[in-house]
Amino acid sequence: MKSNYKKPLNIGSDEMININSLAEMTISISGKKLTIKNIDGPVGVNGRCSDNQLITKVLDWHPRYPLKKGIEILYNWVNSQLEV
């Protein structure tokens, strides 16, 4: 995608999700039997979502899929690249 815009643009889902939920989603998509083990450490933000208004304005672009579908596409592509 070409543009003359020179500043950073955040691209992501506008769906609010926390890291445990993202991990659970990815584990579910993978079909693997994994568990999440949280350890003590610094606490950051509770969740994250992307404000895509600027990228829509600048590039006339927006995500085509909900987060889960995008993660499925990404997971399957990465998995296909690892299969030899």
Contacts in CASP RR format, 6 or more apart in sequence:
PFRMAT RR
TARGET T0000
AUTHOR 0000-0000-0000
METHOD contacts of the structure
MODEL  1
MKSNYKKPLNIGSDEMININSLAEMTISISGKKLTIKNIDGPVGVNGRCS
DNQLITKVLDWHPRYPLKKGIEILYNWVNSQLEV
1 59 0 8 1.000
1 61 0 8 1.000
3 58 0 8 1.000
3 59 0 8 1.000
5 58 0 8 1.000
5 59 0 8 1.000
9 54 0 8 1.000
9 55 0 8 1.000
9 58 0 8 1.000
9 59 0 8 1.000
10 50 0 8 1.000
10 51 0 8 1.000
10 52 0 8 1.000
10 54 0 8 1.000
10 55 0 8 1.000
11 50 0 8 1.000
11 52 0 8 1.000
11 55 0 8 1.000
11 63 0 8 1.000
12 50 0 8 1.000
12 52 0 8 1.000
12 63 0 8 1.000
13 49 0 8 1.000
13 50 0 8 1.000
13 63 0 8 1.000
13 66 0 8 1.000
13 67 0 8 1.000
14 49 0 8 1.000
14 50 0 8 1.000
14 51 0 8 1.000
14 52 0 8 1.000
14 63 0 8 1.000
15 49 0 8 1.000
15 66 0 8 1.000
15 67 0 8 1.000
16 47 0 8 1.000
16 48 0 8 1.000
16 49 0 8 1.000
17 25 0 8 1.000
17 47 0 8 1.000
17 48 0 8 1.000
17 49 0 8 1.000
17 67 0 8 1.000
18 46 0 8 1.000
18 47 0 8 1.000
18 48 0 8 1.000
19 47 0 8 1.000
20 36 0 8 1.000
20 38 0 8 1.000
22 71 0 8 1.000
23 36 0 8 1.000
24 36 0 8 1.000
25 67 0 8 1.000
25 68 0 8 1.000
25 71 0 8 1.000
26 71 0 8 1.000
26 75 0 8 1.000
27 34 0 8 1.000
27 36 0 8 1.000
29 68 0 8 1.000
29 71 0 8 1.000
29 72 0 8 1.000
29 75 0 8 1.000
30 75 0 8 1.000
52 62 0 8 1.000
52 63 0 8 1.000
55 61 0 8 1.000
55 62 0 8 1.000
56 62 0 8 1.000
65 73 0 8 1.000
END
